[in-house]
Amino acid sequence: MRRLQATLLTLFVLFALEAKAQRNPPLKLIATTPLPDLVGDLEFFAADVKGNRLFLCAEDGKTVEVFDLRTGKRIHSIKGFVAPHDVLILPDSNKFIVTDGNEGFGGVELLSGETYAVIDKIKLPKEVDDGVFNPFNKYFYVESGSDEPGAKTHFLNIIDTKNFRLVGNITLPGNRNDAMAIDSTGKKLYANNAGTSAVIVVDLETRKVIASWPLPGTKGLNGLALDEANHRLFSATRNPPKLFVLNTDNGKIIATYPCASYNDHLTFDAPRKRIYITGDSASVFEQRDADHYDLIADIPTATRAKTSLYVPELNRLYIAVSGKGNSGAKLAVQIYQVEP
């Protein structure tokens, strides 16, 4: 009887492993929109689900491109920016904010979602980059450089989106961040601090850094996401290309895994317990439990397909294929359906 039970158990395990190996890839390419008139880097996306629009910042093209969210068809090109990086769709109005800046300029622009015209502007320090929105206080925290010689610190500029005005800033260590996330209470901000190769934690009420969690031997911290239910934070680095899993209670590194090279964005798909990391490919990890993760697929995408956006309402992952440093690159937007 024991021998029969052992045999049945072995067959069950082998069947489960084979079934897992043969299941459909977690991402399926369903549309590609070529962008032959654009060059250089493509930056952040934003989805206007209600208006069925997808926005994409073309940093080197100095435009914000607008697409049909479902078909991927390009429907408009907004010109007149210096170096657009990020877009915030304002939830309570048909308006949006664009972060805009390079080594000599910094600012944010408020635009009409109806006419795409600029309504107002706020001047900020140079080297404005990405931002993160806090739905509790309606503040938009926008990263920029500082005026300090040697760039040992930089700023999070606080934009009150209700009145579109600058209400303060937070001084952060190092010369830059590359990703941010705010917890579900709206009180803590986590940032991949590329300048110090550490994840930093900011108390948004006191506007002070309250913790710094080093990621030893790394450079180029990029994508970041929270799994608050399990007290975990996910951080992706470029050099070496790795996924770090940290405990948000104490900053302890729980696990590390190799991932897509030249990565930029990371998303945690909580219902499916998956992590999507996009770079020169799309690495998909599956969470077994809070401490253990499996690489279930490394989807071929394109060189420098690094910036991405997951839209849970459509179960789709949008990826921008950039061309900076590659004269033969074919810029495009790829749309992937997330499979069960």
MOLINMO-V66034 format. One record per backbone hydrogen bond with DSSP energy under -1.0 kcal/mol. CO is the residue of the C=O (numbers start at 1). NH is the residue of the N-H. E is the energy in kcal/mol with one decimal. If there is no record, write none. Layout:
CO,NH,E
CO,NH,E
This chain:
1,5,-2.5
2,6,-2.5
3,7,-2.2
4,8,-2.6
5,9,-2.4
6,10,-2.3
7,11,-2.3
8,12,-2.2
9,13,-2.3
10,14,-2.4
11,15,-2.4
12,16,-2.3
13,17,-2.5
14,18,-2.4
15,19,-2.5
16,20,-2.2
17,21,-2.2
18,22,-1.8
26,339,-2.7
28,337,-3.3
31,335,-2.8
33,333,-1.9
35,38,-1.5
40,323,-2.3
41,60,-1.1
44,57,-2.1
46,55,-3.1
48,53,-2.3
52,69,-1.5
53,48,-3.1
54,67,-2.8
55,46,-1.7
56,65,-3.0
57,43,-3.5
58,62,-1.2
58,63,-1.4
62,81,-1.6
63,58,-2.8
64,78,-2.9
65,56,-2.2
66,75,-2.9
66,76,-1.6
67,54,-2.4
68,72,-2.5
73,68,-3.0
76,66,-2.8
78,64,-2.0
83,101,-1.9
85,44,-2.0
86,99,-2.5
88,97,-2.5
90,93,-1.1
93,95,-1.6
94,113,-3.1
95,90,-2.0
96,111,-3.1
97,88,-2.6
98,109,-2.2
99,85,-2.7
100,107,-1.9
102,127,-3.1
105,102,-1.7
105,127,-1.2
106,124,-2.4
107,100,-2.8
108,122,-2.3
109,98,-2.4
110,119,-3.6
110,120,-1.4
111,96,-2.0
112,116,-1.6
117,112,-2.5
120,110,-2.8
122,108,-2.0
126,145,-2.7
130,143,-2.7
132,141,-2.8
134,138,-1.6
138,161,-2.1
139,134,-2.8
140,159,-2.6
141,132,-1.7
142,157,-3.5
143,129,-2.3
144,155,-1.7
148,151,-1.6
152,174,-1.8
154,172,-3.1
155,144,-2.1
156,170,-2.0
157,142,-2.9
158,167,-2.7
159,140,-2.6
160,164,-1.5
160,165,-1.2
165,160,-2.9
168,158,-2.9
170,156,-2.1
172,154,-2.2
176,195,-1.7
179,192,-2.4
181,190,-3.3
183,186,-1.5
187,204,-2.8
188,183,-2.2
189,202,-3.0
190,181,-2.2
191,193,-1.1
191,200,-2.5
192,178,-2.1
192,194,-1.2
193,197,-1.1
193,198,-1.6
197,215,-2.4
198,193,-2.4
199,213,-3.5
200,191,-2.2
201,210,-2.8
201,211,-1.2
202,189,-2.4
203,207,-1.9
203,208,-1.1
208,203,-2.9
211,201,-2.5
213,199,-2.6
215,218,-1.0
219,239,-2.4
220,238,-1.8
223,236,-2.6
225,234,-3.1
227,232,-2.5
231,248,-2.0
232,227,-3.1
233,246,-2.9
234,225,-2.0
235,244,-3.5
236,222,-3.4
237,242,-1.1
239,219,-2.0
240,242,-1.0
241,259,-1.8
242,237,-2.4
243,257,-1.9
244,235,-2.3
245,254,-3.4
245,255,-1.2
246,233,-2.2
247,251,-3.0
252,247,-2.6
255,245,-2.6
257,243,-3.4
261,280,-2.6
265,278,-2.2
267,276,-2.6
268,270,-1.1
269,273,-1.1
269,274,-1.9
273,287,-3.1
274,269,-3.2
275,285,-2.5
276,267,-2.2
277,283,-2.6
278,264,-2.3
279,305,-1.1
281,279,-2.7
282,299,-2.7
283,277,-2.5
284,296,-2.1
284,297,-1.3
285,275,-2.2
286,294,-2.6
292,288,-2.2
292,289,-1.5
294,286,-2.9
297,284,-2.9
299,282,-2.2
302,305,-1.5
304,306,-1.6
304,322,-2.2
306,265,-1.3
307,320,-2.8
309,318,-3.1
311,314,-1.3
311,316,-1.6
315,338,-2.9
316,311,-3.0
317,336,-2.7
318,309,-2.1
319,334,-3.1
321,332,-1.2
323,326,-2.1
326,329,-1.9
331,35,-3.0
332,321,-3.1
333,33,-2.8
334,319,-2.7
335,30,-3.0
335,31,-1.3
336,317,-2.7
337,28,-2.3
